[in-house]
Amino acid sequence: MSETWQHICPAVKLGEGESLGFKFGEQRLALYRVDDQIFATDDVCPHAFALLSTGFLDGHVIECPLHAGMFDVRTGKCTSGGYRDVRTFAVEVREGEIYINLETRAAEQG
């Protein structure tokens, strides 16, 4: 499978400790900036439809605004609530622009 990087937005659009949801085709994705690193996950909670990007970000953990499920934005692992993990995506910042690889999970990135 070839790596395909998609331009998302300028990095300045996402402040420290913030999350940002967006739609890419039919897929909803979320970006998070923590300790000046950017992470990407699916934006929809695996329990039921709720946008994680509208939840509370505390360090590397995003809390679902409806179900109180918590997910590590680096790994997608559910840390509270017993829900299925969320997918994560590889992220790069190039010349101040954010790119996501929808084919490569963050854990697979070297």
N, C-alpha and C positions, 0 to 999 in steps of 0.2 A: 504494500500500500504506500503510495507516495505521500509525502508530507505536503499539506496544503495549508498555508497560513492565510488567515482572513483579517483584513484591517477592520478594527472596531471603532476606535475613536482616539482623539488626542489624550495623552496621559494626564494632562492638566485638568481634564474634565472630572477626574476622580481624586478627591482629597484624601489625606491620611485619615484612616479610621472610618472611611465611608464605603458604602456599597452602591452599585449602579446596575439596574436591570435593563435589558434590552432584548429585542427580538431579532434573530438572525434567521431569515427564511421562516420556517415554521417552528423553529426552536427558540425557547426562552433561555437566556443565559444571564449570569450575574458576575460582575467583577467586584473585587474587594481590594483595598490598599491597606496593608498592615506592615508596619516597620519599613516603609518605602518599597515594599515588594507588592506585586500585583498577582492575584489569584483569580481563577475562573471556575465556576461550577454551573450545573443546571440551576435555573432560577426557581423551578417549581418543587415544592416540598413533596417527597415521595409518599407521604401519608394521605394527603388530599390537596386540592388546588389551593395553594397559597404561595405568594412570591417571596422567596427568601430574601431578595434584595430590599424588601420593605421591613425586614426584621431588625433585631438589635445585634450589632456586631460588637463583640467584646474580645479584643485580642484577635486570635485566629478562629474564633468560634462565632458562627451566625446562628441566631435563635429564630425559629419560625414564628411569625407574628400571630399565627392562629393556634398552633398545636404545641408550642413550647419545646418542640424537638430541636436539638442542637447538633450542629455539624461543623467539623473542622474544615475550613476552606482550603487548607493545604492538601488534604487527603480525601475529603468527601465523607470520612467516617462519621457515623452517627455517634455522638458522645453522650446523649441523653434522650430518652423517649422511646428507645427500642425500634426506631424506624429503619427502613432500608437506607443504605448509604446513597449519597448523591454522586453523580459523575463529576470529575474534575477535568480540566483541559489545560494543555501546555500554553503558556503565555510568554511572549517576548515584547520588550519595548525597544523599538528601533527609531532613532532620531526623534524621540518624543511622541511616537505613535504606538498604540497598543495593537498587537496582533495575537490572534488565538488560532491554535491548530485544533480543529474539530475532530481530527483523526487520531491524535495522540493524547493520551491521558497524561496528566501532570506527573504521575508516578513513573511513567515510561520515559520521560524526558531525562536525558543525561545530565 
